[in-house]
Amino acid sequence: MGLAHAKDWLAAHPDKTCLVICCEMCSLTFQKNDDRKSNLIGTALFGDGTSAVLLIGSNSPYSEHLQGCKPRICNSSTLTQKNSEDIMGWEITETGLKVIFSKSIPSLVQSVWKKHIFTFLKDNKLEMEKIHSFVAHPGGAKVLEAMEEVTNAGREKFRYSYKILAEHGNMSSTTVHFVLKKWMEAGVTPQEKVYYLHLDRGLVQNYYYWSGINMAMWMWVVIFFIICQRLTELAIAKSNEKWMKARGGIETGNEHYKWFILLHCLFFLGIIAESLYRNQSSLAPNMLLLSLFLVTQLVRVWCIQTLGRFWNTKIIVLPRVALIKKV
């Protein structure tokens, strides 16, 4: 639920960042004089943990420093089941907190949870079989098995939920952040859809789907524009070269022209390679720099138009021709 609220806040403040912190001290619920099964299971299953997730707005200056797999929350949904206080949570007593952990949770995954998850998929036009993986809160082995059965996804898509449960136990809200970290470290192919599932106290269900997205579309548009521009300029330069040489033009520096072309090709490849390597998917364009770039392109066109037949990418000297002046 915290990530959903942070996402909504960043939608209103895209130039900001938001830190979601979870700190769970589940061991405080241990009651030494309570010999009920729920107390013993809770003590064995639950653990202490703390985590933090940094969310960065689409226009935040910090987004350009992100590297590796960067999930983007695309949408979220939260459902609170009525009259579910006796299913999961804490009971405040004179001796402290007592854990409430109903054995009916796996069966509720098959009913309430199932209905909500498929409604969420339908609303977002997603198909279960196309979900890459599940960042699922490991409430327990039976809960994860029930999730597997509902999604018909197989254990592999839940593998880090099982891994975190085995290594750390259920650390309440913190646990799913540990699972998220594992999936981010493993990396997710760009454009893949990942489902984030979390069951909370009472019976609160939080769903998000996020996408590991590729290079931002605006960057592809700019690169495509520049490549088309350069190819057009090469065609103009070739035509002007033939015209000038037919009138006695003399070319100089021809031996290094091939390196000039190679440098330009490597320039484009370098931009694409860096953007893909750093996975700069959420990077919003710097409007000031983009505006300056567009202005320089207008100046570039003005120079080509002013020089006319005398403009070229090569150094060609046409004897006995007056300098061109633009007043």
Buried (B, 14 or more C-beta within 10 A) or exposed (E): BBBBEBBEEBEEEEBBBBEBEBEBBBEEBBBEEBEEEBBEBBBEBBBBBEBEBEBBBBBBEEBEEBEEBBBBBBBBBBBEBEEBEEBBBBEEEEEEBBBBBBEEBBEBBEEBBBEBBBEBBEEBEBEEEEBBBBBBBBBBBEBBBBBBEBBEBEEEBBBBBBBBBEEBBBBBBBBBBBBBBBBBEEEBEBEBBBBBBBBBBBBBBBBBBBBBBBBBEEBEEBBEEBEEEBEEBEEBBEEBBEBBEEEEBEBEEEEEEEEEEEEBEEEEEEBEEEBEEBBBBBBBBEEEEEEEBEEEEEEEEEEBEEEEEBBBBBEBEBEEEEEEEEE
